[in-house]
């Protein structure tokens, strides 16, 4: 079945992301305080400290924006493309897979959650999301892949239409 759909999901911040955010803000605050003290003790340093302060604020903004991660799934012609978008601007293609080569496809909650030595590609909102699905397939660059993702209903319909016959029948039984 030919069709096209795309889905954009935002990754939920992890504890590690929150820790990075707080440490970055604390480090920036420390630099600002040090600059203020240096300006107080060395008045000739004031003009230079303004430039450094602007640089610190800009660097903090750039680093904080990189912690904002979204994933985009594009399904067209029986293929799924998965992109990672950081800071709402930088896009990186993670993988392209032919849906017709999927060896398994099921809700993540129903899976055994074991990758069995495969490369795990986790591109979902969070592992606790009940709407997650997983698929296993062979990829030319990554080898055996265990994909965990959060597709919307339009994506699920196109994926189901492109699945191999045995998986399509299994998916119909699960949904029926």
N, C-alpha and C positions, 0 to 999 in steps of 0.2 A: 504494500500500500504506500503510495506516495503521499507525502504531507510534510508540513513544516510547523514546528512549534519551538518556543524557547521558554525557559523558566529561570528566574533569578531568585536565589535564596541567600539570605544573610546568615553567616556563621554566628552563632551565639558566642559572646566573649567567654573564654575559659578563665579559670582562676589564675593561670599563668599570664593571660592577657591583662587581667585587672592588676596583677602585681607589677607587670612591666609599665603599665600606665601610671600607677601611683609612684613608682620609683623614678620614672622619667620626670614627672611633675615635681617631685621632691628635689631631684638633682638640679632642675632648672631654677627652683626657688633658692637653693643654696648658692648657685652661681649669681643670681640677681642680688642676694644679700652681700656676697663677697664684692661684687662690682660697686654696690652702694657704699660699702665701707672703704674700698680703695679710692673712690671718688671723694669721700669725706676727708681722708688722710692725705691724698695727693690730688689737689684741685686741678692740676694741669692734666690729669688723667681723664677728666670729665668728658671731653669730646670723643676720646677713644672708647670710653666705656659705653657710650650711646650706640656706637657701631657694634661693639661686642654684644650688647643687650639685644639689639635687633637680630643679630645672627643667632643668638641663643633661642629667642622666641620663634624664629623661622625654623630652626632645626627641631625644636620641640614639636611644632606643628607638623612637620614632615614625618617625624617618627611616630607621633600619635595617629596620624592618618593611615599609616601602614598597618596599624593594628585592626583597622576596619576591613573585614574580608567578606566578599560575596562570591558565590559560585554561580555560573551560568551554564545551563544545559541546553544545547541546541540539537534538536532531533530533526533530521531531514534525510529522505531517501534511504531509510533503514540504517542510518548511522547516528551515533550520538557523539557530540563534541562537548568536552567539559573544559571550561575556562575558569581560572581563578582571577578575581578582580580585587586589587588592594587599593585602598584609599580612593575608591570610586574613579580611578583614572588609569591605573596600570593593569593591563590584561596579559595573562600568560595562558597559553593552551596547555592543559595538563595531559589530555589524551583524546584520541579519536578511536572509536570502536565500532565495529559492524555488529549491530544488534542480532543479526542472523547467526552469529557465532557464539552467542551466549550459551554457556553450559548450564547455568542455573539463573533463575530470577524469581525472587520472592520477597515478601515483606521482611524487613530486618528482624522484627520481633519474632517471626516464625523460624528464623535461621538458627543454626547452632553457634553462630558468632565466632566460628573458628576459620581462620584464613588458610590453615594447613600449609604454611610455607609460601603462600602467594603474596605478592606485593599488595598491601592494603592501600587503597586510594579512598580516603575519607573526605568526601565533599558534600557533607550534609550540614544541617543547621546545628545539630548536636546529636550525639549517639543516643540520647534519651528520647528523641523525638519519635512518637509512635507512627508517624507517616514515612519513616525511612524505608527504603528498599535496598536490597543487595543483589549484585549480579557477579557471576564469575565467568571469565573468558580468558582466552590466550591473546596476548598483545605482542606485536613484533618487537617492540623496544623494551617493554616492562616485563615480559614473560607472563606467567600466570598472574591474573589480577583479580582481587576481591574488591569490587566497587561498592561503596556505601553512599547513597545519595537520597535526596528528598524531592522526588518529582511531583509536579502537580497533576491534576486529572487529565489534562490534554496530553502531557508527556506520557502518562501511563497508557493512554489509548493508542498512541502511535507506537510505543514500545511493544505493547501486546500484539498489534497488527504485524509487527516485523519479527517477532520471536519465531524460533524454529517450531515446527508443528507439535512436538512432544511437550515443549514448555508452554505453548499457547493453550493446549488442552488442559494442562495442569493448572494454569492461571485461571482458565474458565471454571474449573471445578472449585478452586479456592474462592472465586468471586460469586459463584452461583450458590 
